[in-house]
Every structure is written in C-alpha cells, then in structure tokens.
C-alpha cells in the first residue's frame, strides 16, 4: 500500500473513533537545520457512564533551508500510552 493511501486510511480510522479536540501545538526541538513539532489532541468517548479521554499527537519533522523556510520531511500520528476516565454519575 502506498504512503498516501495509508495516511488516508489512518485519518478515516481516527475520525471514526470520534472527535479530536486540538489542545497544544508545541515545538519540541529546534536547531539551525531542523524543527520538530507536536500537535496534541484530546479524543473523548462515553462508555458505560464513563467519560474516557485519549491523548494523541501528530509529530511533524521539518527541514529548514537557508532562508528559514520549512520543508516537511514527514509526519507521524501516535497515541499516548495512558488514557484517563471520569465517572459521570
């Protein structure tokens, strides 16, 4: 499966899980040649009287050229290992 088709399928699967609420857009590393950015999302779902929240993020790696312009090298989507829940009743 090619990269573009794989990305489309991943995005469709993520949308099927429910809404993704943007939380934080944070540069986590930067030097003269490279910038690494993470965009964090909260994904809430309801199940059996519990509000269950998953945190996921998109990590984008950019290459800087001589004029400080950015060129996207790649983006990966990951889910944080921990989730949390709140009882609603």
PyMOL Python script that loads the backbone (N, CA, C, O; Angstrom):
from pymol import cmd

cmd.read_pdbstr("""\
ATOM      1  N   UNK A   1       0.863  -1.178   0.000  1.00  0.00           N
ATOM      2  CA  UNK A   1       0.000   0.000   0.000  1.00  0.00           C
ATOM      3  C   UNK A   1       0.904   1.234   0.000  1.00  0.00           C
ATOM      4  O   UNK A   1       1.864   1.305   0.767  1.00  0.00           O
ATOM      5  N   UNK A   2       0.596   2.199  -0.857  1.00  0.00           N
ATOM      6  CA  UNK A   2       1.447   3.383  -0.906  1.00  0.00           C
ATOM      7  C   UNK A   2       1.183   4.302   0.287  1.00  0.00           C
ATOM      8  O   UNK A   2       0.161   4.191   0.964  1.00  0.00           O
ATOM      9  N   UNK A   3       2.127   5.207   0.524  1.00  0.00           N
ATOM     10  CA  UNK A   3       2.107   6.077   1.714  1.00  0.00           C
ATOM     11  C   UNK A   3       0.863   6.962   1.765  1.00  0.00           C
ATOM     12  O   UNK A   3       0.268   7.127   2.830  1.00  0.00           O
ATOM     13  N   UNK A   4       0.463   7.531   0.627  1.00  0.00           N
ATOM     14  CA  UNK A   4      -0.695   8.432   0.615  1.00  0.00           C
ATOM     15  C   UNK A   4      -1.976   7.680   0.983  1.00  0.00           C
ATOM     16  O   UNK A   4      -2.777   8.166   1.782  1.00  0.00           O
ATOM     17  N   UNK A   5      -2.168   6.493   0.401  1.00  0.00           N
ATOM     18  CA  UNK A   5      -3.361   5.702   0.698  1.00  0.00           C
ATOM     19  C   UNK A   5      -3.375   5.282   2.167  1.00  0.00           C
ATOM     20  O   UNK A   5      -4.431   5.293   2.800  1.00  0.00           O
ATOM     21  N   UNK A   6      -2.216   4.914   2.715  1.00  0.00           N
ATOM     22  CA  UNK A   6      -2.107   4.523   4.118  1.00  0.00           C
ATOM     23  C   UNK A   6      -2.490   5.686   5.032  1.00  0.00           C
ATOM     24  O   UNK A   6      -3.200   5.487   6.018  1.00  0.00           O
ATOM     25  N   UNK A   7      -2.029   6.891   4.715  1.00  0.00           N
ATOM     26  CA  UNK A   7      -2.360   8.078   5.505  1.00  0.00           C
ATOM     27  C   UNK A   7      -3.860   8.357   5.475  1.00  0.00           C
ATOM     28  O   UNK A   7      -4.448   8.691   6.504  1.00  0.00           O
ATOM     29  N   UNK A   8      -4.481   8.224   4.310  1.00  0.00           N
ATOM     30  CA  UNK A   8      -5.923   8.450   4.182  1.00  0.00           C
ATOM     31  C   UNK A   8      -6.691   7.446   5.032  1.00  0.00           C
ATOM     32  O   UNK A   8      -7.653   7.816   5.705  1.00  0.00           O
ATOM     33  N   UNK A   9      -6.278   6.175   5.010  1.00  0.00           N
ATOM     34  CA  UNK A   9      -6.950   5.155   5.813  1.00  0.00           C
ATOM     35  C   UNK A   9      -6.785   5.421   7.303  1.00  0.00           C
ATOM     36  O   UNK A   9      -7.725   5.228   8.074  1.00  0.00           O
ATOM     37  N   UNK A  10      -5.595   5.863   7.719  1.00  0.00           N
ATOM     38  CA  UNK A  10      -5.369   6.180   9.132  1.00  0.00           C
ATOM     39  C   UNK A  10      -6.254   7.343   9.565  1.00  0.00           C
ATOM     40  O   UNK A  10      -6.843   7.307  10.646  1.00  0.00           O
ATOM     41  N   UNK A  11      -6.351   8.373   8.730  1.00  0.00           N
ATOM     42  CA  UNK A  11      -7.184   9.528   9.060  1.00  0.00           C
ATOM     43  C   UNK A  11      -8.656   9.131   9.153  1.00  0.00           C
ATOM     44  O   UNK A  11      -9.369   9.611  10.035  1.00  0.00           O
ATOM     45  N   UNK A  12      -9.119   8.261   8.256  1.00  0.00           N
ATOM     46  CA  UNK A  12     -10.502   7.800   8.295  1.00  0.00           C
ATOM     47  C   UNK A  12     -10.773   7.013   9.562  1.00  0.00           C
ATOM     48  O   UNK A  12     -11.829   7.171  10.173  1.00  0.00           O
ATOM     49  N   UNK A  13      -9.841   6.169   9.964  1.00  0.00           N
ATOM     50  CA  UNK A  13      -9.995   5.387  11.193  1.00  0.00           C
ATOM     51  C   UNK A  13     -10.038   6.304  12.406  1.00  0.00           C
ATOM     52  O   UNK A  13     -10.826   6.076  13.324  1.00  0.00           O
ATOM     53  N   UNK A  14      -9.205   7.336  12.423  1.00  0.00           N
ATOM     54  CA  UNK A  14      -9.180   8.278  13.546  1.00  0.00           C
ATOM     55  C   UNK A  14     -10.502   9.032  13.641  1.00  0.00           C
ATOM     56  O   UNK A  14     -11.007   9.256  14.741  1.00  0.00           O
ATOM     57  N   UNK A  15     -11.073   9.427  12.495  1.00  0.00           N
ATOM     58  CA  UNK A  15     -12.342  10.144  12.503  1.00  0.00           C
ATOM     59  C   UNK A  15     -13.473   9.243  12.987  1.00  0.00           C
ATOM     60  O   UNK A  15     -14.403   9.721  13.636  1.00  0.00           O
ATOM     61  N   UNK A  16     -13.408   7.947  12.682  1.00  0.00           N
ATOM     62  CA  UNK A  16     -14.450   7.014  13.099  1.00  0.00           C
ATOM     63  C   UNK A  16     -14.471   6.845  14.617  1.00  0.00           C
ATOM     64  O   UNK A  16     -15.514   6.514  15.180  1.00  0.00           O
ATOM     65  N   UNK A  17     -13.347   7.065  15.285  1.00  0.00           N
ATOM     66  CA  UNK A  17     -13.268   6.926  16.731  1.00  0.00           C
ATOM     67  C   UNK A  17     -13.988   8.057  17.460  1.00  0.00           C
ATOM     68  O   UNK A  17     -14.345   7.895  18.627  1.00  0.00           O
ATOM     69  N   UNK A  18     -14.206   9.166  16.826  1.00  0.00           N
ATOM     70  CA  UNK A  18     -14.860  10.296  17.466  1.00  0.00           C
ATOM     71  C   UNK A  18     -14.078  11.570  17.235  1.00  0.00           C
ATOM     72  O   UNK A  18     -13.103  11.592  16.484  1.00  0.00           O
ATOM     73  N   UNK A  19     -14.522  12.641  17.898  1.00  0.00           N
ATOM     74  CA  UNK A  19     -13.887  13.939  17.672  1.00  0.00           C
ATOM     75  C   UNK A  19     -12.472  13.997  18.241  1.00  0.00           C
ATOM     76  O   UNK A  19     -12.151  13.341  19.232  1.00  0.00           O
ATOM     77  N   UNK A  20     -11.649  14.788  17.595  1.00  0.00           N
ATOM     78  CA  UNK A  20     -10.309  15.091  18.115  1.00  0.00           C
ATOM     79  C   UNK A  20     -10.282  16.586  18.390  1.00  0.00           C
ATOM     80  O   UNK A  20     -10.423  17.399  17.477  1.00  0.00           O
ATOM     81  N   UNK A  21     -10.100  16.936  19.646  1.00  0.00           N
ATOM     82  CA  UNK A  21     -10.106  18.338  20.055  1.00  0.00           C
ATOM     83  C   UNK A  21      -8.659  18.809  20.164  1.00  0.00           C
ATOM     84  O   UNK A  21      -7.900  18.261  20.963  1.00  0.00           O
ATOM     85  N   UNK A  22      -8.255  19.819  19.373  1.00  0.00           N
ATOM     86  CA  UNK A  22      -6.879  20.316  19.461  1.00  0.00           C
ATOM     87  C   UNK A  22      -6.595  20.887  20.847  1.00  0.00           C
ATOM     88  O   UNK A  22      -7.404  21.635  21.397  1.00  0.00           O
ATOM     89  N   UNK A  23      -5.441  20.532  21.407  1.00  0.00           N
ATOM     90  CA  UNK A  23      -5.057  21.023  22.735  1.00  0.00           C
ATOM     91  C   UNK A  23      -3.862  21.956  22.685  1.00  0.00           C
ATOM     92  O   UNK A  23      -3.958  23.119  23.076  1.00  0.00           O
ATOM     93  N   UNK A  24      -2.731  21.447  22.201  1.00  0.00           N
ATOM     94  CA  UNK A  24      -1.470  22.190  22.269  1.00  0.00           C
ATOM     95  C   UNK A  24      -0.683  21.969  20.983  1.00  0.00           C
ATOM     96  O   UNK A  24      -0.610  20.851  20.471  1.00  0.00           O
ATOM     97  N   UNK A  25      -0.103  23.035  20.474  1.00  0.00           N
ATOM     98  CA  UNK A  25       0.815  22.964  19.343  1.00  0.00           C
ATOM     99  C   UNK A  25       2.174  23.411  19.867  1.00  0.00           C
ATOM    100  O   UNK A  25       2.360  24.590  20.172  1.00  0.00           O
ATOM    101  N   UNK A  26       3.128  22.485  19.977  1.00  0.00           N
ATOM    102  CA  UNK A  26       4.382  22.768  20.682  1.00  0.00           C
ATOM    103  C   UNK A  26       5.594  22.337  19.859  1.00  0.00           C
ATOM    104  O   UNK A  26       5.662  21.199  19.394  1.00  0.00           O
ATOM    105  N   UNK A  27       6.554  23.253  19.680  1.00  0.00           N
ATOM    106  CA  UNK A  27       7.847  22.880  19.107  1.00  0.00           C
ATOM    107  C   UNK A  27       8.645  22.197  20.206  1.00  0.00           C
ATOM    108  O   UNK A  27       8.858  22.776  21.271  1.00  0.00           O
ATOM    109  N   UNK A  28       9.092  20.956  19.951  1.00  0.00           N
ATOM    110  CA  UNK A  28       9.814  20.227  20.994  1.00  0.00           C
ATOM    111  C   UNK A  28      11.318  20.193  20.754  1.00  0.00           C
ATOM    112  O   UNK A  28      12.083  19.866  21.662  1.00  0.00           O
ATOM    113  N   UNK A  29      11.752  20.530  19.533  1.00  0.00           N
ATOM    114  CA  UNK A  29      13.182  20.609  19.241  1.00  0.00           C
ATOM    115  C   UNK A  29      13.378  21.551  18.064  1.00  0.00           C
ATOM    116  O   UNK A  29      12.596  21.556  17.114  1.00  0.00           O
ATOM    117  N   UNK A  30      14.443  22.352  18.148  1.00  0.00           N
ATOM    118  CA  UNK A  30      14.779  23.228  17.029  1.00  0.00           C
ATOM    119  C   UNK A  30      16.260  23.544  17.069  1.00  0.00           C
ATOM    120  O   UNK A  30      16.824  23.848  18.120  1.00  0.00           O
ATOM    121  N   UNK A  31      16.888  23.463  15.882  1.00  0.00           N
ATOM    122  CA  UNK A  31      18.250  23.947  15.715  1.00  0.00           C
ATOM    123  C   UNK A  31      18.322  24.650  14.360  1.00  0.00           C
ATOM    124  O   UNK A  31      17.285  24.966  13.776  1.00  0.00           O
ATOM    125  N   UNK A  32      19.522  24.897  13.856  1.00  0.00           N
ATOM    126  CA  UNK A  32      19.663  25.639  12.602  1.00  0.00           C
ATOM    127  C   UNK A  32      19.129  24.883  11.388  1.00  0.00           C
ATOM    128  O   UNK A  32      18.797  25.498  10.375  1.00  0.00           O
ATOM    129  N   UNK A  33      19.041  23.547  11.479  1.00  0.00           N
ATOM    130  CA  UNK A  33      18.667  22.748  10.321  1.00  0.00           C
ATOM    131  C   UNK A  33      17.318  22.048  10.439  1.00  0.00           C
ATOM    132  O   UNK A  33      16.744  21.640   9.429  1.00  0.00           O
ATOM    133  N   UNK A  34      16.806  21.906  11.660  1.00  0.00           N
ATOM    134  CA  UNK A  34      15.664  21.025  11.877  1.00  0.00           C
ATOM    135  C   UNK A  34      14.677  21.616  12.885  1.00  0.00           C
ATOM    136  O   UNK A  34      15.074  22.309  13.822  1.00  0.00           O
ATOM    137  N   UNK A  35      13.394  21.335  12.684  1.00  0.00           N
ATOM    138  CA  UNK A  35      12.349  21.693  13.642  1.00  0.00           C
ATOM    139  C   UNK A  35      11.440  20.478  13.817  1.00  0.00           C
ATOM    140  O   UNK A  35      10.972  19.902  12.835  1.00  0.00           O
ATOM    141  N   UNK A  36      11.192  20.091  15.072  1.00  0.00           N
ATOM    142  CA  UNK A  36      10.259  19.009  15.374  1.00  0.00           C
ATOM    143  C   UNK A  36       9.116  19.604  16.183  1.00  0.00           C
ATOM    144  O   UNK A  36       9.325  20.232  17.222  1.00  0.00           O
ATOM    145  N   UNK A  37       7.902  19.390  15.682  1.00  0.00           N
ATOM    146  CA  UNK A  37       6.702  19.966  16.277  1.00  0.00           C
ATOM    147  C   UNK A  37       5.723  18.854  16.626  1.00  0.00           C
ATOM    148  O   UNK A  37       5.601  17.874  15.891  1.00  0.00           O
ATOM    149  N   UNK A  38       5.026  19.005  17.751  1.00  0.00           N
ATOM    150  CA  UNK A  38       3.956  18.076  18.121  1.00  0.00           C
ATOM    151  C   UNK A  38       2.662  18.852  18.325  1.00  0.00           C
ATOM    152  O   UNK A  38       2.637  19.882  18.998  1.00  0.00           O
ATOM    153  N   UNK A  39       1.590  18.340  17.733  1.00  0.00           N
ATOM    154  CA  UNK A  39       0.253  18.899  17.884  1.00  0.00           C
ATOM    155  C   UNK A  39      -0.569  17.861  18.642  1.00  0.00           C
ATOM    156  O   UNK A  39      -0.853  16.783  18.119  1.00  0.00           O
ATOM    157  N   UNK A  40      -0.952  18.193  19.880  1.00  0.00           N
ATOM    158  CA  UNK A  40      -1.648  17.260  20.761  1.00  0.00           C
ATOM    159  C   UNK A  40      -3.161  17.424  20.633  1.00  0.00           C
ATOM    160  O   UNK A  40      -3.667  18.534  20.469  1.00  0.00           O
ATOM    161  N   UNK A  41      -3.876  16.291  20.712  1.00  0.00           N
ATOM    162  CA  UNK A  41      -5.333  16.256  20.615  1.00  0.00           C
ATOM    163  C   UNK A  41      -5.916  15.466  21.779  1.00  0.00           C
ATOM    164  O   UNK A  41      -5.271  14.565  22.314  1.00  0.00           O
ATOM    165  N   UNK A  42      -7.137  15.811  22.163  1.00  0.00           N
ATOM    166  CA  UNK A  42      -7.908  15.062  23.148  1.00  0.00           C
ATOM    167  C   UNK A  42      -9.063  14.397  22.404  1.00  0.00           C
ATOM    168  O   UNK A  42      -9.776  15.053  21.645  1.00  0.00           O
ATOM    169  N   UNK A  43      -9.249  13.090  22.622  1.00  0.00           N
ATOM    170  CA  UNK A  43     -10.335  12.343  21.976  1.00  0.00           C
ATOM    171  C   UNK A  43     -11.251  11.756  23.043  1.00  0.00           C
ATOM    172  O   UNK A  43     -10.935  10.712  23.614  1.00  0.00           O
ATOM    173  N   UNK A  44     -12.390  12.413  23.328  1.00  0.00           N
ATOM    174  CA  UNK A  44     -13.299  11.910  24.356  1.00  0.00           C
ATOM    175  C   UNK A  44     -14.325  10.930  23.781  1.00  0.00           C
ATOM    176  O   UNK A  44     -14.787  11.090  22.651  1.00  0.00           O
ATOM    177  N   UNK A  45     -14.673   9.913  24.575  1.00  0.00           N
ATOM    178  CA  UNK A  45     -15.761   8.995  24.247  1.00  0.00           C
ATOM    179  C   UNK A  45     -16.527   8.686  25.527  1.00  0.00           C
ATOM    180  O   UNK A  45     -15.986   8.798  26.627  1.00  0.00           O
ATOM    181  N   UNK A  46     -17.784   8.297  25.376  1.00  0.00           N
ATOM    182  CA  UNK A  46     -18.603   7.886  26.514  1.00  0.00           C
ATOM    183  C   UNK A  46     -18.819   6.381  26.439  1.00  0.00           C
ATOM    184  O   UNK A  46     -19.123   5.839  25.376  1.00  0.00           O
ATOM    185  N   UNK A  47     -18.659   5.709  27.584  1.00  0.00           N
ATOM    186  CA  UNK A  47     -18.864   4.264  27.631  1.00  0.00           C
ATOM    187  C   UNK A  47     -19.269   3.854  29.039  1.00  0.00           C
ATOM    188  O   UNK A  47     -18.509   4.047  29.988  1.00  0.00           O
ATOM    189  N   UNK A  48     -20.461   3.290  29.176  1.00  0.00           N
ATOM    190  CA  UNK A  48     -20.911   2.776  30.462  1.00  0.00           C
ATOM    191  C   UNK A  48     -20.879   3.784  31.594  1.00  0.00           C
ATOM    192  O   UNK A  48     -20.504   3.441  32.715  1.00  0.00           O
ATOM    193  N   UNK A  49     -21.263   5.015  31.321  1.00  0.00           N
ATOM    194  CA  UNK A  49     -21.267   6.046  32.353  1.00  0.00           C
ATOM    195  C   UNK A  49     -19.912   6.662  32.629  1.00  0.00           C
ATOM    196  O   UNK A  49     -19.765   7.436  33.574  1.00  0.00           O
ATOM    197  N   UNK A  50     -18.913   6.328  31.812  1.00  0.00           N
ATOM    198  CA  UNK A  50     -17.575   6.909  31.970  1.00  0.00           C
ATOM    199  C   UNK A  50     -17.252   7.810  30.790  1.00  0.00           C
ATOM    200  O   UNK A  50     -17.564   7.481  29.646  1.00  0.00           O
ATOM    201  N   UNK A  51     -16.634   8.933  31.068  1.00  0.00           N
ATOM    202  CA  UNK A  51     -16.044   9.777  30.037  1.00  0.00           C
ATOM    203  C   UNK A  51     -14.594   9.332  29.919  1.00  0.00           C
ATOM    204  O   UNK A  51     -13.805   9.523  30.846  1.00  0.00           O
ATOM    205  N   UNK A  52     -14.242   8.743  28.789  1.00  0.00           N
ATOM    206  CA  UNK A  52     -12.892   8.220  28.576  1.00  0.00           C
ATOM    207  C   UNK A  52     -12.171   9.154  27.613  1.00  0.00           C
ATOM    208  O   UNK A  52     -12.689   9.475  26.543  1.00  0.00           O
ATOM    209  N   UNK A  53     -10.978   9.587  27.993  1.00  0.00           N
ATOM    210  CA  UNK A  53     -10.217  10.538  27.185  1.00  0.00           C
ATOM    211  C   UNK A  53      -8.874   9.938  26.794  1.00  0.00           C
ATOM    212  O   UNK A  53      -8.114   9.464  27.639  1.00  0.00           O
ATOM    213  N   UNK A  54      -8.600   9.968  25.490  1.00  0.00           N
ATOM    214  CA  UNK A  54      -7.302   9.547  24.980  1.00  0.00           C
ATOM    215  C   UNK A  54      -6.581  10.788  24.476  1.00  0.00           C
ATOM    216  O   UNK A  54      -7.198  11.701  23.927  1.00  0.00           O
ATOM    217  N   UNK A  55      -5.281  10.808  24.665  1.00  0.00           N
ATOM    218  CA  UNK A  55      -4.464  11.897  24.138  1.00  0.00           C
ATOM    219  C   UNK A  55      -3.614  11.328  23.017  1.00  0.00           C
ATOM    220  O   UNK A  55      -2.950  10.304  23.179  1.00  0.00           O
ATOM    221  N   UNK A  56      -3.646  12.003  21.885  1.00  0.00           N
ATOM    222  CA  UNK A  56      -2.826  11.596  20.750  1.00  0.00           C
ATOM    223  C   UNK A  56      -2.083  12.820  20.237  1.00  0.00           C
ATOM    224  O   UNK A  56      -2.381  13.951  20.621  1.00  0.00           O
ATOM    225  N   UNK A  57      -1.111  12.577  19.362  1.00  0.00           N
ATOM    226  CA  UNK A  57      -0.391  13.706  18.794  1.00  0.00           C
ATOM    227  C   UNK A  57       0.106  13.385  17.398  1.00  0.00           C
ATOM    228  O   UNK A  57       0.319  12.228  17.037  1.00  0.00           O
ATOM    229  N   UNK A  58       0.283  14.444  16.629  1.00  0.00           N
ATOM    230  CA  UNK A  58       0.930  14.372  15.327  1.00  0.00           C
ATOM    231  C   UNK A  58       2.302  14.994  15.495  1.00  0.00           C
ATOM    232  O   UNK A  58       2.424  16.135  15.940  1.00  0.00           O
ATOM    233  N   UNK A  59       3.322  14.252  15.144  1.00  0.00           N
ATOM    234  CA  UNK A  59       4.683  14.780  15.213  1.00  0.00           C
ATOM    235  C   UNK A  59       5.156  15.053  13.794  1.00  0.00           C
ATOM    236  O   UNK A  59       5.182  14.152  12.956  1.00  0.00           O
ATOM    237  N   UNK A  60       5.529  16.294  13.530  1.00  0.00           N
ATOM    238  CA  UNK A  60       5.994  16.704  12.209  1.00  0.00           C
ATOM    239  C   UNK A  60       7.451  17.126  12.297  1.00  0.00           C
ATOM    240  O   UNK A  60       7.848  17.867  13.196  1.00  0.00           O
ATOM    241  N   UNK A  61       8.239  16.638  11.347  1.00  0.00           N
ATOM    242  CA  UNK A  61       9.657  16.972  11.285  1.00  0.00           C
ATOM    243  C   UNK A  61       9.877  17.823  10.036  1.00  0.00           C
ATOM    244  O   UNK A  61       9.547  17.418   8.921  1.00  0.00           O
ATOM    245  N   UNK A  62      10.437  19.004  10.247  1.00  0.00           N
ATOM    246  CA  UNK A  62      10.680  19.947   9.164  1.00  0.00           C
ATOM    247  C   UNK A  62      12.175  20.172   8.997  1.00  0.00           C
ATOM    248  O   UNK A  62      12.920  20.216   9.976  1.00  0.00           O
ATOM    249  N   UNK A  63      12.604  20.311   7.755  1.00  0.00           N
ATOM    250  CA  UNK A  63      13.966  20.690   7.420  1.00  0.00           C
ATOM    251  C   UNK A  63      13.954  22.177   7.091  1.00  0.00           C
ATOM    252  O   UNK A  63      13.096  22.643   6.342  1.00  0.00           O
ATOM    253  N   UNK A  64      14.906  22.921   7.651  1.00  0.00           N
ATOM    254  CA  UNK A  64      14.999  24.355   7.373  1.00  0.00           C
ATOM    255  C   UNK A  64      15.951  24.579   6.203  1.00  0.00           C
ATOM    256  O   UNK A  64      16.987  23.924   6.093  1.00  0.00           O
ATOM    257  N   UNK A  65      15.578  25.521   5.327  1.00  0.00           N
ATOM    258  CA  UNK A  65      16.533  25.901   4.290  1.00  0.00           C
ATOM    259  C   UNK A  65      17.261  27.166   4.738  1.00  0.00           C
ATOM    260  O   UNK A  65      17.045  27.628   5.859  1.00  0.00           O
ATOM    261  N   UNK A  66      18.094  27.721   3.912  1.00  0.00           N
ATOM    262  CA  UNK A  66      18.901  28.872   4.284  1.00  0.00           C
ATOM    263  C   UNK A  66      18.111  30.120   4.619  1.00  0.00           C
ATOM    264  O   UNK A  66      18.611  30.989   5.333  1.00  0.00           O
ATOM    265  N   UNK A  67      16.877  30.230   4.117  1.00  0.00           N
ATOM    266  CA  UNK A  67      16.039  31.408   4.362  1.00  0.00           C
ATOM    267  C   UNK A  67      15.061  31.202   5.514  1.00  0.00           C
ATOM    268  O   UNK A  67      14.111  31.972   5.658  1.00  0.00           O
ATOM    269  N   UNK A  68      15.278  30.171   6.342  1.00  0.00           N
ATOM    270  CA  UNK A  68      14.394  29.832   7.460  1.00  0.00           C
ATOM    271  C   UNK A  68      13.024  29.336   7.005  1.00  0.00           C
ATOM    272  O   UNK A  68      12.099  29.254   7.814  1.00  0.00           O
ATOM    273  N   UNK A  69      12.879  29.001   5.715  1.00  0.00           N
ATOM    274  CA  UNK A  69      11.651  28.359   5.252  1.00  0.00           C
ATOM    275  C   UNK A  69      11.682  26.900   5.684  1.00  0.00           C
ATOM    276  O   UNK A  69      12.751  26.313   5.853  1.00  0.00           O
ATOM    277  N   UNK A  70      10.493  26.321   5.861  1.00  0.00           N
ATOM    278  CA  UNK A  70      10.400  24.944   6.336  1.00  0.00           C
ATOM    279  C   UNK A  70       9.917  24.021   5.222  1.00  0.00           C
ATOM    280  O   UNK A  70       9.033  24.374   4.442  1.00  0.00           O
ATOM    281  N   UNK A  71      10.515  22.833   5.164  1.00  0.00           N
ATOM    282  CA  UNK A  71      10.116  21.794   4.224  1.00  0.00           C
ATOM    283  C   UNK A  71       9.751  20.558   5.051  1.00  0.00           C
ATOM    284  O   UNK A  71      10.590  20.034   5.783  1.00  0.00           O
ATOM    285  N   UNK A  72       8.511  20.094   4.939  1.00  0.00           N
ATOM    286  CA  UNK A  72       8.049  18.949   5.719  1.00  0.00           C
ATOM    287  C   UNK A  72       8.746  17.676   5.252  1.00  0.00           C
ATOM    288  O   UNK A  72       8.665  17.312   4.079  1.00  0.00           O
ATOM    289  N   UNK A  73       9.434  16.996   6.178  1.00  0.00           N
ATOM    290  CA  UNK A  73      10.072  15.716   5.867  1.00  0.00           C
ATOM    291  C   UNK A  73       9.100  14.565   6.072  1.00  0.00           C
ATOM    292  O   UNK A  73       8.953  13.713   5.195  1.00  0.00           O
ATOM    293  N   UNK A  74       8.430  14.531   7.231  1.00  0.00           N
ATOM    294  CA  UNK A  74       7.425  13.502   7.484  1.00  0.00           C
ATOM    295  C   UNK A  74       6.584  13.864   8.701  1.00  0.00           C
ATOM    296  O   UNK A  74       6.973  14.681   9.536  1.00  0.00           O
ATOM    297  N   UNK A  75       5.426  13.231   8.771  1.00  0.00           N
ATOM    298  CA  UNK A  75       4.514  13.384   9.902  1.00  0.00           C
ATOM    299  C   UNK A  75       4.092  11.999  10.368  1.00  0.00           C
ATOM    300  O   UNK A  75       3.784  11.130   9.552  1.00  0.00           O
ATOM    301  N   UNK A  76       4.079  11.796  11.683  1.00  0.00           N
ATOM    302  CA  UNK A  76       3.604  10.539  12.248  1.00  0.00           C
ATOM    303  C   UNK A  76       2.508  10.838  13.264  1.00  0.00           C
ATOM    304  O   UNK A  76       2.528  11.877  13.923  1.00  0.00           O
ATOM    305  N   UNK A  77       1.560   9.925  13.385  1.00  0.00           N
ATOM    306  CA  UNK A  77       0.478  10.050  14.358  1.00  0.00           C
ATOM    307  C   UNK A  77       0.659   8.974  15.415  1.00  0.00           C
ATOM    308  O   UNK A  77       0.884   7.805  15.098  1.00  0.00           O
ATOM    309  N   UNK A  78       0.558   9.378  16.666  1.00  0.00           N
ATOM    310  CA  UNK A  78       0.737   8.431  17.764  1.00  0.00           C
ATOM    311  C   UNK A  78      -0.297   8.707  18.845  1.00  0.00           C
ATOM    312  O   UNK A  78      -0.808   9.820  18.976  1.00  0.00           O
ATOM    313  N   UNK A  79      -0.593   7.662  19.620  1.00  0.00           N
ATOM    314  CA  UNK A  79      -1.473   7.787  20.779  1.00  0.00           C
ATOM    315  C   UNK A  79      -0.627   7.668  22.026  1.00  0.00           C
ATOM    316  O   UNK A  79       0.211   6.772  22.132  1.00  0.00           O
ATOM    317  N   UNK A  80      -0.842   8.566  22.969  1.00  0.00           N
ATOM    318  CA  UNK A  80      -0.121   8.492  24.240  1.00  0.00           C
ATOM    319  C   UNK A  80      -0.479   7.174  24.928  1.00  0.00           C
ATOM    320  O   UNK A  80      -1.598   6.686  24.771  1.00  0.00           O
ATOM    321  N   UNK A  81       0.451   6.592  25.687  1.00  0.00           N
ATOM    322  CA  UNK A  81       0.204   5.274  26.278  1.00  0.00           C
ATOM    323  C   UNK A  81      -0.872   5.259  27.359  1.00  0.00           C
ATOM    324  O   UNK A  81      -1.459   4.208  27.615  1.00  0.00           O
ATOM    325  N   UNK A  82      -1.143   6.379  27.990  1.00  0.00           N
ATOM    326  CA  UNK A  82      -2.116   6.413  29.079  1.00  0.00           C
ATOM    327  C   UNK A  82      -3.411   7.079  28.634  1.00  0.00           C
ATOM    328  O   UNK A  82      -3.399   8.014  27.833  1.00  0.00           O
ATOM    329  N   UNK A  83      -4.525   6.590  29.162  1.00  0.00           N
ATOM    330  CA  UNK A  83      -5.817   7.245  28.999  1.00  0.00           C
ATOM    331  C   UNK A  83      -6.336   7.553  30.395  1.00  0.00           C
ATOM    332  O   UNK A  83      -5.811   7.037  31.383  1.00  0.00           O
ATOM    333  N   UNK A  84      -7.347   8.379  30.481  1.00  0.00           N
ATOM    334  CA  UNK A  84      -7.953   8.627  31.784  1.00  0.00           C
ATOM    335  C   UNK A  84      -9.461   8.655  31.620  1.00  0.00           C
ATOM    336  O   UNK A  84      -9.972   8.922  30.533  1.00  0.00           O
ATOM    337  N   UNK A  85     -10.173   8.378  32.708  1.00  0.00           N
ATOM    338  CA  UNK A  85     -11.627   8.358  32.653  1.00  0.00           C
ATOM    339  C   UNK A  85     -12.200   9.046  33.884  1.00  0.00           C
ATOM    340  O   UNK A  85     -11.552   9.134  34.927  1.00  0.00           O
ATOM    341  N   UNK A  86     -13.437   9.534  33.738  1.00  0.00           N
ATOM    342  CA  UNK A  86     -14.156  10.216  34.809  1.00  0.00           C
ATOM    343  C   UNK A  86     -15.558   9.613  34.864  1.00  0.00           C
ATOM    344  O   UNK A  86     -16.240   9.555  33.841  1.00  0.00           O
ATOM    345  N   UNK A  87     -16.001   9.162  36.045  1.00  0.00           N
ATOM    346  CA  UNK A  87     -17.365   8.637  36.194  1.00  0.00           C
ATOM    347  C   UNK A  87     -18.335   9.810  36.186  1.00  0.00           C
ATOM    348  O   UNK A  87     -18.144  10.781  36.918  1.00  0.00           O
ATOM    349  N   UNK A  88     -19.376   9.724  35.362  1.00  0.00           N
ATOM    350  CA  UNK A  88     -20.314  10.831  35.184  1.00  0.00           C
ATOM    351  C   UNK A  88     -21.481  10.798  36.167  1.00  0.00           C
ATOM    352  O   UNK A  88     -22.224  11.776  36.247  1.00  0.00           O
ATOM    353  N   UNK A  89     -21.668   9.731  36.903  1.00  0.00           N
ATOM    354  CA  UNK A  89     -22.814   9.663  37.822  1.00  0.00           C
ATOM    355  C   UNK A  89     -22.396   9.873  39.255  1.00  0.00           C
ATOM    356  O   UNK A  89     -23.238   9.847  40.153  1.00  0.00           O
TER     357      UNK A  89
END
""", "prot")
cmd.dss("prot")
cmd.show_as("cartoon", "prot")
cmd.util.cbc("prot")
cmd.orient("prot")
